[in-house]
Amino acid sequence: MGIPPVRPPSITKYLKPYLLKMHFTNKYVSAQVIHTPTATVASSASSQEKALRESMEIQRDVAAAAKIGKILGERLLLKNIPAVSVHLKKEQKYHGKVKAVIDSVVEAGVKLL
């Protein structure tokens, strides 16, 4: 772990403050919100967490993605983060697991930018 990069103000004024990134593997679903000016993780949720593993039957399907989104949304509201923007990778489309995570975050009360 290193020191987060210091970005000049000329760049940070154009960045969205919080960015939602999702990662899907054949076994797990994870999502994290990154504070872009400091390049640090503001909040995260994953199906690999011990408390969640026991409550989920399958840890990689759309239902698991929806549960991860709901938990992440609740954690964001606890940290007073009212809105996030979404970063989709080139191969990700707003469909299936991606849609489940985003919709669950919005249902939890977090706005999308």
Disulfide bonds with the S-S distance in Angstrom:
none
